[in-house]
Amino acid sequence: MTKRSDTWMPLYIGDYLADTSRLTTEQHGAYLLLLMDYWRNGPPPDDEDTLAAIAKLPVSAWRKCAPRLQPFFSVEDGQWRQKRMDAEREKAAGIGGKRKAAGAAGAAKRWGKGDGKLCEALGFKQPELFFPNPEQTPAQPPAPDPKLVEAQNRHQVEMLRLQIEREKAQADTVDVYISDFGTVKAVPNRFQRPRTAFAIQSDMWAVAVLRPMSTTPLAKTGDSDRRQLLTEFTLEARQEKSSGAVRDLL
């Protein structure tokens, strides 16, 4: 089954109503719950306690419904099986597998996923200095994240780039620093101190929610509805040594 099996299930209304025209309301509910559980978890076991739990019925009530519902299934290897449901589940799994393969192929074609072409497309080089021990070098070391600098320091970045420019470094707008660490992108940030540059590994930072967002109705005034929005969250550093700062730039 696919990850979407919790969110949708095929239901052919005409066929369903034609097959279940003589079921009671309670039996309809039990049958649909059995189909939904079948869709998510596979064929249910031939056990009245389990079947009653799936149908949300007491065992005594399930025993009255079971003779009307069992003909929609066949008992095989201790399970209630249904050919149509098995076929629909196999069909959904096949479509999901094809879409996943097509998505992976598209990503690989566009970005070269798995062979470093994504970094190349974004203008990054694979860093080596972060892994001085060859035995610790991963197969695909991460490319450096963009570095934040105050807008006026872009000029300083340009001067530094000119001093260490490599043969293949060509750019109309100077926004990179080519060093032994790799090609690092300089991103203007007007919310920071002009003489400081931050080196940030973005995947090591996250928003940690302490109290989920909620709303509370307040006293009504005239035709307006007032609500209080409450939440608590903070910035989480998942690895304090993953980022750094260069201070007191000239």
C-alpha positions as CSV (number, residue, x, y, z in Angstrom):
1,M,0.0,0.0,0.0
2,T,1.0,3.6,-0.4
3,K,1.3,6.4,2.2
4,R,-2.0,7.7,0.9
5,S,-3.9,4.6,2.0
6,D,-5.0,6.5,5.1
7,T,-6.6,9.3,3.1
8,W,-8.6,7.7,0.4
9,M,-10.3,4.5,-0.6
10,P,-12.1,3.6,-3.9
11,L,-15.8,3.1,-3.3
12,Y,-18.0,2.3,-6.4
13,I,-21.3,3.6,-5.1
14,G,-23.5,1.9,-7.7
15,D,-21.9,-1.5,-7.2
16,Y,-22.0,-1.1,-3.4
17,L,-25.7,-0.2,-3.2
18,A,-26.6,-3.0,-5.6
19,D,-24.8,-5.6,-3.5
20,T,-26.0,-4.3,-0.1
21,S,-29.6,-3.3,-0.7
22,R,-30.9,-5.7,2.0
23,L,-28.5,-4.7,4.8
24,T,-29.8,-2.8,7.8
25,T,-28.2,0.6,8.8
26,E,-26.2,-1.2,11.5
27,Q,-25.0,-3.8,9.0
28,H,-24.0,-1.1,6.5
29,G,-21.9,0.6,9.1
30,A,-20.2,-2.6,10.1
31,Y,-19.5,-3.6,6.5
32,L,-18.0,-0.2,5.6
33,L,-15.8,-0.3,8.7
34,L,-14.6,-3.8,7.7
35,L,-13.8,-2.5,4.2
36,M,-11.9,0.5,5.6
37,D,-9.8,-1.7,7.9
38,Y,-9.2,-4.1,5.1
39,W,-8.0,-1.3,2.9
40,R,-5.5,0.1,5.5
41,N,-4.3,-3.1,7.2
42,G,-5.1,-6.0,4.8
43,P,-7.6,-8.9,5.4
44,P,-8.9,-9.1,8.9
45,P,-8.5,-12.4,10.9
46,D,-11.3,-14.8,11.2
47,D,-11.8,-14.0,14.9
48,E,-15.1,-12.7,16.2
49,D,-13.6,-10.5,18.9
50,T,-11.3,-8.8,16.4
51,L,-14.1,-8.4,13.8
52,A,-16.5,-7.1,16.4
53,A,-13.8,-4.5,17.5
54,I,-13.3,-3.4,13.8
55,A,-17.1,-3.1,13.4
56,K,-17.4,-1.1,16.7
57,L,-20.0,-3.6,17.9
58,P,-20.4,-5.7,21.1
59,V,-19.7,-9.3,20.4
60,S,-23.3,-10.2,20.9
61,A,-24.4,-7.6,18.3
62,W,-21.6,-8.8,15.9
63,R,-22.9,-12.3,16.1
64,K,-26.2,-11.1,14.7
65,C,-24.6,-9.1,11.9
66,A,-21.9,-11.7,10.9
67,P,-24.2,-14.1,9.0
68,R,-25.3,-11.2,6.7
69,L,-21.8,-9.9,6.2
70,Q,-19.7,-13.1,5.9
71,P,-21.0,-13.8,2.3
72,F,-19.2,-10.7,1.1
73,F,-15.9,-12.4,2.0
74,S,-14.3,-15.8,1.8
75,V,-12.4,-17.3,4.7
76,E,-9.0,-18.3,3.5
77,D,-6.0,-19.3,5.7
78,G,-7.8,-17.9,8.8
79,Q,-8.6,-14.5,7.2
80,W,-11.6,-12.8,5.7
81,R,-10.6,-12.1,2.1
82,Q,-12.4,-10.3,-0.7
83,K,-11.1,-10.5,-4.3
84,R,-12.2,-7.1,-5.3
85,M,-10.6,-5.4,-2.3
86,D,-7.3,-7.4,-2.9
87,A,-7.4,-6.2,-6.6
88,E,-8.0,-2.6,-5.6
89,R,-5.1,-2.7,-3.0
90,E,-2.7,-4.2,-5.6
91,K,-3.8,-1.6,-8.1
92,A,-3.2,1.3,-5.7
93,A,0.2,-0.1,-4.7
94,G,1.2,-0.4,-8.3
95,I,0.2,3.2,-9.1
96,G,2.0,4.4,-6.0
97,G,5.1,2.5,-6.9
98,K,5.1,3.8,-10.5
99,R,4.6,7.4,-9.3
100,K,7.4,7.1,-6.8
101,A,9.8,5.7,-9.5
102,A,8.8,8.4,-11.9
103,G,9.4,11.1,-9.3
104,A,12.8,9.6,-8.4
105,A,13.7,9.4,-12.1
106,G,12.6,13.0,-12.6
107,A,14.6,14.3,-9.6
108,A,17.7,12.4,-10.8
109,K,17.4,13.8,-14.3
110,R,16.9,17.3,-13.1
111,W,19.3,17.5,-10.2
112,G,21.6,14.5,-10.7
113,K,20.6,13.2,-7.3
114,G,23.2,10.9,-5.8
115,D,26.2,12.0,-7.9
116,G,26.8,15.5,-6.7
117,K,25.2,17.3,-9.6
118,L,22.8,19.2,-7.4
119,C,25.6,21.0,-5.7
120,E,27.1,21.7,-9.1
121,A,23.8,23.1,-10.4
122,L,23.6,25.5,-7.4
123,G,27.2,26.6,-7.8
124,F,28.7,24.8,-4.8
125,K,31.7,22.6,-4.6
126,Q,32.0,19.5,-2.4
127,P,34.0,20.5,0.7
128,E,36.9,18.4,1.9
129,L,38.4,20.3,4.8
130,F,35.5,19.4,7.0
131,F,36.7,15.7,6.9
132,P,40.5,15.7,7.3
133,N,40.5,12.0,8.2
134,P,39.9,10.0,4.9
135,E,38.4,7.1,6.9
136,Q,35.7,9.5,8.1
137,T,34.9,11.1,4.8
138,P,31.3,10.3,3.8
139,A,30.5,9.1,0.3
140,Q,28.6,12.4,-0.4
141,P,30.0,15.2,1.9
142,P,27.5,18.0,2.3
143,A,27.9,21.2,0.4
144,P,28.4,24.4,2.5
145,D,25.3,26.3,3.2
146,P,25.0,30.0,2.2
147,K,26.8,32.4,4.6
148,L,25.0,35.5,5.8
149,V,26.8,38.9,5.7
150,E,25.6,42.4,6.1
151,A,24.8,44.1,2.7
152,Q,27.8,46.4,2.7
153,N,30.2,43.5,3.3
154,R,29.4,42.2,-0.2
155,H,32.2,44.6,-1.4
156,Q,34.6,42.9,1.0
157,V,33.6,39.5,-0.3
158,E,34.3,40.8,-3.8
159,M,37.8,42.0,-2.9
160,L,38.6,38.7,-1.2
161,R,37.3,36.7,-4.2
162,L,39.6,38.7,-6.6
163,Q,42.6,37.7,-4.5
164,I,41.9,34.0,-4.6
165,E,40.0,33.7,-7.9
166,R,40.2,30.3,-9.6
167,E,40.4,29.7,-13.3
168,K,36.8,28.6,-13.7
169,A,35.3,31.2,-11.4
170,Q,33.2,33.6,-13.6
171,A,30.4,35.7,-12.2
172,D,28.7,39.0,-13.3
173,T,27.5,39.7,-9.8
174,V,30.0,38.8,-7.0
175,D,28.2,36.8,-4.4
176,V,30.6,33.9,-3.7
177,Y,33.7,33.2,-1.8
178,I,35.9,30.5,-3.3
179,S,38.2,29.0,-0.7
180,D,39.8,25.7,0.4
181,F,36.5,24.9,2.1
182,G,34.7,25.1,-1.3
183,T,32.5,27.7,-3.0
184,V,30.5,29.6,-0.4
185,K,27.6,31.8,-1.3
186,A,27.3,35.2,0.4
187,V,23.7,36.2,1.2
188,P,22.9,39.8,2.1
189,N,21.0,40.1,5.4
190,R,19.9,43.5,6.7
191,F,19.0,42.2,10.1
192,Q,22.5,41.7,11.4
193,R,25.6,43.6,12.6
194,P,27.6,45.0,9.6
195,R,30.9,43.7,10.9
196,T,29.8,40.1,11.4
197,A,29.4,37.2,9.0
198,F,27.5,34.0,10.0
199,A,28.3,30.5,8.7
200,I,25.0,28.6,9.1
201,Q,24.2,24.9,8.4
202,S,20.5,25.3,8.0
203,D,19.5,21.6,8.5
204,M,20.9,21.8,12.0
205,W,18.4,24.5,13.0
206,A,14.7,24.0,13.6
207,V,11.6,25.5,15.3
208,A,10.8,23.7,18.5
209,V,7.1,24.0,19.5
210,L,6.6,24.1,23.3
211,R,2.9,24.7,23.2
212,P,0.9,24.1,20.0
213,M,-1.0,27.0,18.5
214,S,-4.6,27.3,19.9
215,T,-7.3,29.9,19.9
216,T,-9.6,31.0,22.7
217,P,-12.8,32.9,22.2
218,L,-12.9,36.3,24.0
219,A,-15.9,38.4,25.0
220,K,-18.0,39.4,22.0
221,T,-18.2,43.1,21.2
222,G,-21.0,44.1,18.9
223,D,-20.9,42.2,15.6
224,S,-17.2,41.4,16.0
225,D,-15.8,38.1,17.2
226,R,-12.5,38.3,19.2
227,R,-10.1,35.4,19.8
228,Q,-6.9,35.0,21.6
229,L,-4.1,33.2,19.8
230,L,-1.7,31.3,22.1
231,T,1.5,29.4,21.2
232,E,5.0,28.9,22.5
233,F,8.0,28.1,20.3
234,T,11.7,28.6,20.2
235,L,14.7,28.2,18.0
236,E,16.4,24.8,18.4
237,A,20.1,24.3,17.7
238,R,20.5,20.6,16.9
239,Q,24.3,20.7,16.8
240,E,25.9,23.8,18.3
241,K,29.2,23.2,16.4
242,S,27.5,23.1,13.0
243,S,27.5,26.9,12.6
244,G,29.8,29.7,13.5
245,A,30.5,33.4,13.1
246,V,33.3,35.7,11.9
247,R,33.3,38.9,13.9
248,D,34.9,42.3,13.6
249,L,35.3,42.3,9.8
250,L,37.1,45.4,8.3
